[in-house]
Amino acid sequence: MQTIAAFNLADYIPQIKGLDLEGLTKHLKTIAKVFDDFFEKIIGELVQSKGENRIVDFIDVMLGFIGSEETDEYHVERDNMKAIISDMLVASMDTSAAAIEWTLSELIRHLRVTKEVQKELENVVGMERMVEESDLEKLMYSDMVVKESFRFHPVGL
């Protein structure tokens, strides 16, 4: 994100766009290559494990559209798949960050609730370790706080 938002002289003087004075184009191409390799790895692993007993996910459904004659109406190329995966990944990170930010801002505004969440965490988890997934079902008050934050500040709509 910082690279995309960085100052670029070519944005103000279009004639020098091809010179890439700040090296932003080169940097963005490097980042794009890393993402492309990552998505290729994900798709490749799913193609290899296609016959195994596992839960079918969204990428499996898209893989079904590749090379199938009966899906001419919904023809999906591998590059299209990578673009969709990228969009979903970026969107999920943004909404998760926004949800955390709103929840923390509500906790800052309501100190009584913050103290209750802290007390619950101390009682259920303790001070010696981090919260584990198995603890989540016991953190009823914290769960309600997060749900209330989602109700006040819905994200991803």
C-alpha positions in Angstrom: 0.0 0.0 0.0 2.8 2.4 0.8 4.3 1.8 -2.7 1.0 2.6 -4.4 0.5 5.7 -2.2 4.1 7.0 -2.5 4.8 10.3 -4.2 5.5 9.8 -7.9 6.7 12.8 -10.0 5.2 11.1 -13.1 1.7 11.6 -11.6 2.2 15.3 -12.0 4.4 15.3 -15.2 3.0 12.6 -17.4 5.8 13.1 -20.1 8.3 11.4 -17.7 6.2 8.4 -16.9 8.4 6.0 -19.0 11.5 7.0 -17.0 10.4 5.6 -13.7 12.6 8.0 -11.8 11.5 6.8 -8.3 11.7 3.1 -9.2 8.1 2.6 -8.3 7.2 0.7 -11.4 10.1 -1.7 -10.9 9.1 -2.2 -7.3 5.4 -2.8 -8.1 6.4 -5.4 -10.8 8.5 -7.2 -8.2 5.6 -7.3 -5.7 3.2 -8.4 -8.5 5.6 -11.3 -9.3 5.8 -12.4 -5.6 2.0 -12.4 -5.4 1.7 -14.2 -8.8 4.1 -17.0 -7.6 2.1 -17.3 -4.3 -1.2 -17.7 -6.1 0.3 -20.1 -8.5 1.5 -22.2 -5.6 -2.0 -22.2 -4.0 -3.7 -23.2 -7.3 -1.0 -25.8 -8.0 -1.4 -27.4 -4.6 -5.2 -27.6 -5.0 -4.9 -29.1 -8.5 -2.5 -31.8 -7.1 -4.9 -32.6 -4.2 -8.0 -32.6 -6.3 -8.9 -36.3 -5.8 -8.4 -36.3 -2.1 -11.2 -36.3 0.4 -11.3 -32.7 1.6 -13.8 -29.8 1.8 -14.4 -28.2 -1.6 -13.7 -24.5 -1.4 -14.2 -21.5 -3.7 -10.9 -22.0 -5.6 -12.0 -25.7 -6.3 -15.2 -24.4 -7.9 -13.3 -21.9 -10.1 -10.9 -24.7 -11.1 -14.0 -26.6 -12.3 -14.6 -23.9 -14.8 -11.2 -24.2 -16.4 -11.1 -26.5 -19.4 -14.7 -27.6 -19.1 -16.7 -27.6 -22.4 -20.0 -27.4 -20.6 -19.1 -24.1 -19.0 -18.5 -22.0 -22.1 -20.8 -19.4 -20.5 -18.5 -19.2 -17.4 -15.1 -19.6 -18.9 -12.4 -18.7 -16.3 -8.7 -18.4 -17.1 -5.9 -19.0 -14.6 -5.1 -15.2 -14.6 -8.7 -14.4 -13.8 -8.6 -16.8 -10.9 -5.5 -15.2 -9.5 -7.1 -11.7 -9.8 -10.2 -12.9 -8.0 -8.1 -14.6 -5.2 -6.1 -11.3 -4.9 -9.3 -9.2 -4.6 -10.7 -11.6 -1.9 -7.5 -11.6 0.0 -7.1 -7.9 0.1 -10.8 -7.3 0.9 -10.6 -9.8 3.8 -7.5 -8.1 5.3 -9.1 -4.7 5.1 -12.4 -5.7 6.7 -10.6 -7.6 9.5 -8.4 -4.6 10.3 -11.4 -2.3 10.3 -13.3 -4.7 12.6 -10.4 -4.8 15.1 -10.0 -1.0 14.9 -13.7 -0.4 15.6 -13.8 -2.9 18.5 -10.7 -1.4 20.1 -12.1 2.1 19.7 -15.3 1.1 21.4 -13.3 -0.5 24.2 -11.4 2.7 24.7 -14.7 4.6 24.9 -16.2 2.2 27.4 -13.7 1.6 30.2 -16.2 -0.5 32.3 -16.6 -2.9 29.4 -12.8 -3.0 28.9 -12.3 -3.9 32.6 -14.9 -6.7 32.3 -13.1 -8.1 29.2 -9.8 -8.0 31.0 -11.2 -9.7 34.1 -12.7 -12.4 31.9 -9.4 -13.0 30.1 -7.5 -13.2 33.4 -10.1 -15.8 34.7 -10.3 -17.9 31.6 -6.8 -17.6 30.1 -4.6 -16.3 32.9 -1.6 -14.1 32.7 1.0 -16.8 31.8 -0.1 -17.7 28.2 -1.7 -16.4 25.1 -5.4 -16.9 24.1 -5.9 -20.2 22.2 -8.7 -21.2 19.9 -10.0 -23.6 22.6 -10.5 -20.7 24.9 -12.9 -18.8 22.6 -16.0 -20.8 23.6 -15.4 -19.8 27.2 -15.0 -16.1 26.5 -18.7 -15.3 26.4 -18.5 -11.7 27.4 -15.7 -10.9 25.0 -17.8 -12.6 22.2 -20.7 -10.4 23.0 -18.5 -7.3 23.0 -17.2 -8.2 19.5 -20.7 -8.9 18.2 -21.9 -5.6 19.6 -19.1 -3.8 17.9 -20.1 -5.5 14.6 -23.6 -4.4 15.2 -22.6 -0.7 15.7 -19.9 -0.7 13.0 -20.7 -3.3 10.3 -17.8 -3.8 7.9 -17.6 -5.2 4.4 -21.1 -4.2 3.3 
